[in-house]
Amino acid sequence: MKSLERYALSDNGTDTITDDKGLLFVHPRYGKVADFYQDNFQIVGTYVDTLRQLYRGQMNPDFLVNCEESIEFGEKTFRFMGYDWLLGKSGKASGYQYRLQNNDLGLIIFFKMFHSKAESIGSHLKIECSPWFLDNRKPTAVDKFLDKIAKKVLNCAEPHYPAIHLAVDVQGWKPDSDFSDRMLCRSRRISQYNGIDKAEFNFSEISGIYDRSQSFKFGSAGAVQLAVYNKTVQARSIDKFDYMEHKWEESTKLSNGSVGYNTEQDVFRVELRYHHSVIQQFALGTCNKETGEVVLKLKTYSQVVKHIQALWQYGLTSFKLKYNSNYLDPIWTVLQEDIVFTFPESSYDKNLHYKRYYKKATSFSGKNYQLYMGNFLSACARKSTPFKKVLRELQGSMIWSDIALHYEKSQTTENQLIERLKESYQERLLLGYSI
């Protein structure tokens, strides 16, 4: 799929000249397609929006006992690392039993996995870093701070691949009503929301949509996900608009001291979200083009930051917004060709072939998936759990995308699979599993 021809305005502001960074897009047969000059289009920021760093090790029993006793005594705050934290139990959706939260610092610490013993080695620690925590520190300083936390929470702590969100904020553009129809992606999951007047946010994880606006999500949260949404409205919803507006002003500051950011125009965000498992796949699959050696280290934030330009490019090839069957939409051309993440540590290593490693399962029959779903349905039927809740739990599982892909290979769509599960669950209820 090709990019449309790009033109720029000449010095007199009336003529146009060919320019590979121009903002006037022209179809070779049908003429002008988009004029971003007239729309006052501009990039107002490129950011690492969120970081979730995993650590493997054994739970430090002293730390765990102190936290559990504090919860038992009804203490809501916990002194740790020289800061006061809100201490509490965490929901099962997080995968962890407890959490420490300090929004002023910009960190949430999840610890003690639900389905693993404290004395067993596992990913017992996940630290979520907010944008304001990352903004105030260099990547190496972020690593050091998180390592200090990990050494107090775990024994034998080792960083084990982060999840990372890359964001680009733009003005002078917004998604059209047919945006999702024109998006090409490998994923089966596409979500579009319109007109709901309430939104809930957990950092940049969107669970709703904003009034009189649009939001789109493509792909699974357990892989690579693309989100496009109105950042101005979202920032106001979580009372962080002043913070974001300051960032946009700083990002668009001109040499004469003025700023390009337009306070009267909404900002839309294009965000690529990489799960821990995807970062691990890149680490295991990326190789040197000349030697074939797998050399990439991506276990820490500072290691991943070096390659965020490559991650951004990969995401924009996984998801493509088409203008028509032959050409990319102008905004996608800009995002692919003009965006440069400004981290001094970041670079695009041309000697590396960036590739994800997928575990081969040529001998895997899928019997384990069938047993897993069957046992899960039976256990839920004993409690007479509504099927909608059962399905939601199944789809929230880290292996649901693998299950759906396995059944697709045997010519069963995800829709058909869900219908089968519903019938099987109803059969269990009628057989009296709940009695």
C-alpha positions as CSV (number, residue, x, y, z in Angstrom):
1,M,0.0,0.0,0.0
2,K,1.5,3.3,-1.2
3,S,1.5,6.8,0.2
4,L,-0.2,9.6,-1.7
5,E,2.1,12.3,-3.3
6,R,3.1,15.0,-0.8
7,Y,3.4,18.7,-1.6
8,A,4.4,21.7,0.5
9,L,3.6,25.4,0.1
10,S,6.2,27.6,-1.5
11,D,7.6,30.7,0.2
12,N,4.9,32.9,-1.3
13,G,2.2,30.7,0.2
14,T,0.3,30.2,-3.0
15,D,2.3,27.7,-5.1
16,T,3.1,24.1,-4.2
17,I,6.3,22.1,-4.6
18,T,7.0,18.4,-4.2
19,D,8.2,17.7,-0.7
20,D,8.5,14.4,1.2
21,K,7.4,16.2,4.4
22,G,4.6,18.3,2.8
23,L,1.2,18.4,4.3
24,L,-0.8,18.7,1.0
25,F,-1.7,15.2,-0.2
26,V,-2.6,14.6,-3.8
27,H,-4.0,11.5,-5.7
28,P,-2.2,11.1,-9.1
29,R,-5.6,10.8,-10.9
30,Y,-8.2,12.6,-8.7
31,G,-6.2,15.5,-7.4
32,K,-6.2,16.9,-3.8
33,V,-7.2,14.5,-1.1
34,A,-6.2,16.4,2.1
35,D,-4.8,19.8,2.9
36,F,-3.4,19.7,6.4
37,Y,-2.1,23.3,6.0
38,Q,-5.7,24.5,5.8
39,D,-6.6,22.3,8.8
40,N,-3.8,23.8,10.9
41,F,-2.4,20.3,11.5
42,Q,0.5,19.9,13.8
43,I,2.2,17.3,16.0
44,V,2.0,18.5,19.6
45,G,3.9,15.8,21.4
46,T,5.5,12.3,21.2
47,Y,5.6,10.4,24.5
48,V,6.1,7.2,26.4
49,D,2.8,7.4,28.1
50,T,2.9,4.4,30.5
51,L,5.3,1.8,31.6
52,R,4.5,-1.5,33.5
53,Q,7.7,-3.2,34.6
54,L,7.6,-6.8,35.7
55,Y,10.1,-8.4,38.1
56,R,10.6,-12.1,38.8
57,G,11.7,-13.5,42.2
58,Q,10.4,-14.8,45.5
59,M,8.3,-12.7,47.8
60,N,10.3,-11.1,50.6
61,P,8.4,-12.7,53.6
62,D,9.2,-9.8,56.0
63,F,7.7,-7.3,53.5
64,L,4.7,-9.5,52.8
65,V,3.9,-10.1,56.5
66,N,4.2,-6.4,57.3
67,C,1.7,-5.5,54.5
68,E,-0.7,-8.3,55.5
69,E,-0.6,-7.2,59.2
70,S,-1.2,-3.6,58.2
71,I,-4.3,-4.6,56.2
72,E,-5.5,-6.8,59.0
73,F,-5.3,-3.9,61.5
74,G,-7.2,-1.7,59.1
75,E,-4.2,0.6,58.4
76,K,-4.8,2.4,55.1
77,T,-1.3,4.0,54.6
78,F,2.0,2.2,54.6
79,R,5.5,3.8,54.9
80,F,7.8,2.4,52.2
81,M,10.9,3.8,50.4
82,G,10.5,7.1,52.3
83,Y,7.1,7.7,51.0
84,D,3.5,7.2,52.3
85,W,1.5,4.7,50.1
86,L,-2.2,3.7,50.1
87,L,-2.2,0.0,50.9
88,G,-4.9,-2.4,50.0
89,K,-6.0,-5.6,48.3
90,S,-6.0,-5.7,44.6
91,G,-8.7,-7.2,42.3
92,K,-8.2,-10.5,40.6
93,A,-8.2,-8.8,37.2
94,S,-4.7,-7.4,38.0
95,G,-3.4,-10.9,38.7
96,Y,-2.0,-9.7,42.1
97,Q,-3.3,-9.8,45.6
98,Y,-2.0,-6.5,47.0
99,R,-1.1,-3.1,45.9
100,L,0.7,0.1,47.1
101,Q,-0.4,3.3,45.4
102,N,1.1,6.8,45.4
103,N,-0.5,8.9,42.7
104,D,1.5,12.0,43.7
105,L,4.7,10.1,43.0
106,G,3.1,8.4,40.0
107,L,3.5,4.7,40.9
108,I,1.3,1.7,41.7
109,I,3.1,-1.4,43.0
110,F,1.3,-4.7,42.5
111,F,2.7,-7.7,44.4
112,K,2.1,-11.4,45.3
113,M,0.6,-13.2,42.3
114,F,-2.8,-14.8,42.9
115,H,-1.9,-18.1,41.4
116,S,1.6,-18.6,42.6
117,K,3.0,-19.3,46.1
118,A,5.0,-16.5,47.7
119,E,8.0,-18.8,48.1
120,S,7.9,-19.8,44.5
121,I,9.9,-17.9,41.9
122,G,7.5,-16.0,39.7
123,S,6.5,-12.6,38.4
124,H,5.4,-11.5,41.8
125,L,5.9,-7.8,41.2
126,K,4.5,-5.3,38.6
127,I,5.2,-1.6,38.9
128,E,3.0,0.8,36.9
129,C,4.7,4.1,36.1
130,S,2.6,7.1,35.2
131,P,3.6,9.6,32.6
132,W,4.5,12.2,35.2
133,F,6.8,9.7,36.9
134,L,8.6,9.0,33.6
135,D,8.7,12.7,32.6
136,N,10.8,13.7,35.6
137,R,13.5,11.0,35.2
138,K,15.9,9.7,32.7
139,P,15.3,6.1,31.7
140,T,18.4,4.9,33.6
141,A,17.1,6.7,36.7
142,V,13.7,5.1,36.3
143,D,15.4,1.7,36.2
144,K,17.4,2.4,39.4
145,F,14.3,3.6,41.3
146,L,12.3,0.5,40.3
147,D,15.2,-1.8,41.1
148,K,15.3,-0.4,44.6
149,I,11.6,-1.2,45.1
150,A,12.1,-4.7,43.6
151,K,15.0,-5.5,46.0
152,K,12.8,-4.7,49.0
153,V,9.7,-6.5,47.8
154,L,11.4,-9.6,46.3
155,N,14.3,-11.9,47.0
156,C,16.5,-12.5,44.0
157,A,14.6,-9.8,42.0
158,E,15.3,-9.7,38.3
159,P,13.6,-7.4,35.7
160,H,11.4,-9.4,33.3
161,Y,10.2,-7.3,30.4
162,P,8.1,-4.2,30.6
163,A,4.8,-3.3,28.9
164,I,5.0,0.1,27.2
165,H,2.6,2.6,25.6
166,L,3.9,5.0,22.9
167,A,1.7,8.0,22.2
168,V,1.6,10.8,19.5
169,D,-0.7,13.8,20.0
170,V,-2.0,15.8,17.0
171,Q,-4.1,18.8,16.4
172,G,-6.0,19.6,13.2
173,W,-7.1,16.0,12.6
174,K,-9.8,13.7,14.1
175,P,-11.1,10.3,13.1
176,D,-14.0,10.1,10.7
177,S,-17.1,8.1,11.3
178,D,-15.8,5.4,8.9
179,F,-12.4,5.2,10.7
180,S,-12.8,1.6,11.9
181,D,-14.1,0.5,8.4
182,R,-10.9,1.8,6.8
183,M,-8.5,0.3,9.4
184,L,-6.6,-2.8,8.3
185,C,-5.4,-5.0,11.1
186,R,-4.7,-8.6,11.9
187,S,-6.8,-8.5,15.0
188,R,-10.3,-9.9,15.3
189,R,-11.1,-7.3,18.1
190,I,-12.3,-3.8,17.1
191,S,-14.2,-1.5,19.4
192,Q,-15.8,1.7,18.6
193,Y,-17.8,3.8,21.0
194,N,-19.9,6.9,20.4
195,G,-22.1,9.2,22.4
196,I,-21.7,7.7,25.9
197,D,-21.5,10.5,28.4
198,K,-19.3,8.8,31.0
199,A,-15.7,7.6,30.8
200,E,-13.4,5.7,33.2
201,F,-9.7,5.7,32.9
202,N,-6.8,3.8,34.6
203,F,-3.8,5.7,33.4
204,S,-4.3,5.4,29.6
205,E,-6.5,2.3,29.6
206,I,-9.8,3.5,28.2
207,S,-12.9,1.7,29.4
208,G,-15.5,4.1,28.0
209,I,-16.0,6.9,25.6
210,Y,-16.5,10.6,25.8
211,D,-19.6,12.6,25.1
212,R,-19.9,13.9,21.5
213,S,-16.7,12.3,20.5
214,Q,-15.2,9.0,19.3
215,S,-12.8,6.5,20.6
216,F,-11.4,3.4,18.9
217,K,-9.5,0.4,20.0
218,F,-8.0,-2.3,17.8
219,G,-6.4,-5.5,18.9
220,S,-6.1,-7.3,22.2
221,A,-4.6,-5.8,25.4
222,G,-2.5,-9.0,25.6
223,A,-0.7,-8.3,22.4
224,V,-0.2,-5.0,20.4
225,Q,-3.2,-2.6,20.7
226,L,-3.9,0.6,18.9
227,A,-6.0,3.2,20.6
228,V,-7.2,6.5,19.0
229,Y,-9.1,9.0,21.2
230,N,-9.8,12.6,22.2
231,K,-6.9,13.3,24.6
232,T,-8.3,16.8,25.5
233,V,-11.6,15.3,26.8
234,Q,-9.8,12.4,28.5
235,A,-7.3,14.7,30.3
236,R,-10.2,16.9,31.6
237,S,-12.0,13.8,32.8
238,I,-9.1,12.7,35.0
239,D,-8.3,16.3,36.0
240,K,-4.9,16.3,34.3
241,F,-5.6,18.9,31.6
242,D,-3.3,21.5,33.0
243,Y,-0.5,19.0,33.1
244,M,-1.1,17.9,29.5
245,E,-1.5,21.4,28.2
246,H,1.9,22.4,29.7
247,K,3.4,19.4,27.9
248,W,1.8,20.4,24.6
249,E,3.1,24.0,25.0
250,E,6.6,22.8,25.8
251,S,6.6,20.4,22.8
252,T,5.5,23.1,20.3
253,K,7.6,26.0,21.7
254,L,9.1,28.1,18.8
255,S,12.4,29.8,18.6
256,N,10.8,33.2,19.3
257,G,9.3,32.0,22.6
258,S,5.7,31.5,21.3
259,V,4.0,28.2,21.2
260,G,2.3,26.4,18.3
261,Y,-0.3,24.6,20.5
262,N,-3.8,26.0,19.8
263,T,-5.8,26.2,23.0
264,E,-9.1,26.4,21.0
265,Q,-8.6,23.0,19.3
266,D,-8.9,19.5,20.6
267,V,-5.9,17.2,20.7
268,F,-6.4,13.6,19.5
269,R,-4.0,10.8,20.6
270,V,-2.7,7.9,18.6
271,E,-1.4,5.3,21.0
272,L,0.4,2.0,20.5
273,R,0.3,-0.4,23.5
274,Y,2.8,-3.2,23.7
275,H,2.2,-6.1,26.2
276,H,5.0,-7.6,28.2
277,S,4.8,-10.7,26.0
278,V,5.3,-8.8,22.8
279,I,8.4,-7.1,24.1
280,Q,9.7,-10.5,25.1
281,Q,9.0,-11.8,21.6
282,F,11.0,-9.0,20.1
283,A,13.9,-9.8,22.4
284,L,13.9,-13.4,21.4
285,G,13.3,-12.8,17.6
286,T,15.3,-9.7,16.6
287,C,18.6,-10.6,15.1
288,N,21.6,-8.9,13.5
289,K,21.2,-8.9,9.7
290,E,24.8,-9.8,9.0
291,T,25.5,-12.5,11.6
292,G,22.0,-13.7,12.4
293,E,22.8,-13.4,16.1
294,V,20.0,-12.6,18.5
295,V,21.4,-9.8,20.5
296,L,18.5,-7.6,21.7
297,K,18.1,-6.9,25.4
298,L,14.7,-5.5,26.4
299,K,14.2,-6.4,30.0
300,T,14.3,-2.8,31.4
301,Y,12.9,0.6,30.5
302,S,16.3,2.0,29.4
303,Q,16.8,-1.0,27.2
304,V,13.4,-0.7,25.5
305,V,13.7,3.1,25.0
306,K,16.6,2.5,22.7
307,H,14.3,0.8,20.3
308,I,11.0,2.7,20.6
309,Q,11.3,4.1,17.0
310,A,11.4,0.6,15.7
311,L,8.5,-0.4,17.9
312,W,6.5,2.6,16.6
313,Q,7.2,1.7,13.0
314,Y,6.2,-2.0,13.6
315,G,2.9,-0.9,15.1
316,L,2.0,1.3,12.1
317,T,2.6,-1.6,9.8
318,S,0.5,-4.0,12.0
319,F,-2.4,-1.4,11.8
320,K,-2.9,0.5,8.5
321,L,-5.5,3.2,7.8
322,K,-6.3,3.1,4.2
323,Y,-7.6,5.9,2.0
324,N,-8.6,3.4,-0.6
325,S,-7.4,-0.1,-1.6
326,N,-4.2,1.3,-3.1
327,Y,-3.2,4.2,-0.9
328,L,-2.7,4.9,2.8
329,D,-4.7,7.7,4.5
330,P,-2.7,10.9,4.8
331,I,-2.6,10.8,8.6
332,W,-1.0,7.3,8.5
333,T,1.7,8.6,6.1
334,V,2.5,11.4,8.5
335,L,2.6,9.0,11.5
336,Q,4.9,6.6,9.6
337,E,7.3,9.1,8.0
338,D,7.4,12.2,10.2
339,I,7.3,10.9,13.8
340,V,10.6,10.8,15.6
341,F,10.7,10.0,19.3
342,T,13.0,12.6,20.9
343,F,14.7,10.4,23.5
344,P,18.4,10.8,23.3
345,E,18.8,7.1,24.0
346,S,16.5,6.1,21.1
347,S,17.7,5.0,17.8
348,Y,16.7,2.8,14.9
349,D,19.4,0.2,14.4
350,K,19.5,-0.5,10.7
351,N,21.7,-3.6,11.3
352,L,18.9,-5.2,13.2
353,H,16.0,-7.2,11.7
354,Y,13.2,-6.4,14.2
355,K,11.1,-9.5,14.4
356,R,8.8,-11.2,17.0
357,Y,9.5,-14.8,17.9
358,Y,6.5,-17.1,18.2
359,K,6.7,-20.4,19.9
360,K,6.0,-23.1,17.3
361,A,3.2,-25.5,18.2
362,T,3.1,-27.8,15.2
363,S,2.5,-30.8,17.4
364,F,0.0,-29.1,19.6
365,S,-3.5,-30.6,19.2
366,G,-5.4,-28.0,21.3
367,K,-6.6,-30.7,23.7
368,N,-5.4,-28.6,26.6
369,Y,-7.5,-25.7,25.5
370,Q,-10.6,-27.9,25.3
371,L,-9.9,-29.3,28.8
372,Y,-9.3,-25.8,30.2
373,M,-12.6,-24.4,28.8
374,G,-14.6,-27.5,29.7
375,N,-13.3,-27.6,33.3
376,F,-13.9,-23.8,33.6
377,L,-17.5,-24.1,32.4
378,S,-18.2,-27.0,34.7
379,A,-16.8,-25.1,37.7
380,C,-18.9,-22.0,36.9
381,A,-22.0,-24.0,36.3
382,R,-21.7,-25.4,39.8
383,K,-22.1,-21.8,41.0
384,S,-24.9,-20.9,38.5
385,T,-22.8,-18.0,37.3
386,P,-24.5,-16.0,34.4
387,F,-22.9,-16.9,31.1
388,K,-22.1,-13.3,30.3
389,K,-19.8,-13.2,33.3
390,V,-18.3,-16.6,32.5
391,L,-17.5,-15.4,28.9
392,R,-16.0,-12.2,30.2
393,E,-13.7,-14.1,32.5
394,L,-12.7,-16.4,29.7
395,Q,-12.0,-13.6,27.3
396,G,-9.9,-11.8,30.0
397,S,-7.6,-14.8,30.2
398,M,-4.1,-14.4,28.9
399,I,-4.6,-17.4,26.6
400,W,-8.0,-16.5,25.0
401,S,-6.3,-15.0,21.9
402,D,-4.4,-18.3,21.5
403,I,-7.6,-20.3,21.9
404,A,-9.5,-18.2,19.3
405,L,-6.6,-18.4,16.9
406,H,-6.4,-22.2,17.3
407,Y,-10.1,-22.6,16.5
408,E,-9.8,-20.2,13.5
409,K,-7.3,-22.6,12.0
410,S,-10.0,-25.3,12.2
411,Q,-12.4,-23.0,10.4
412,T,-14.3,-22.0,13.5
413,T,-14.7,-18.2,14.0
414,E,-14.6,-16.6,17.4
415,N,-18.4,-16.0,17.1
416,Q,-19.1,-19.6,16.4
417,L,-16.8,-20.6,19.3
418,I,-18.7,-18.4,21.7
419,E,-22.0,-19.9,20.5
420,R,-20.6,-23.4,21.2
421,L,-19.5,-22.4,24.7
422,K,-23.0,-20.9,25.4
423,E,-24.7,-24.1,24.3
424,S,-22.3,-26.3,26.3
425,Y,-22.8,-24.1,29.4
426,Q,-26.6,-24.3,29.1
427,E,-26.4,-28.0,28.8
428,R,-24.4,-28.2,32.1
429,L,-27.0,-26.1,33.9
430,L,-29.8,-28.3,32.6
431,L,-27.9,-31.4,33.7
432,G,-28.0,-30.0,37.3
433,Y,-24.4,-29.1,37.9
434,S,-25.6,-26.4,40.3
435,I,-27.7,-28.7,42.5
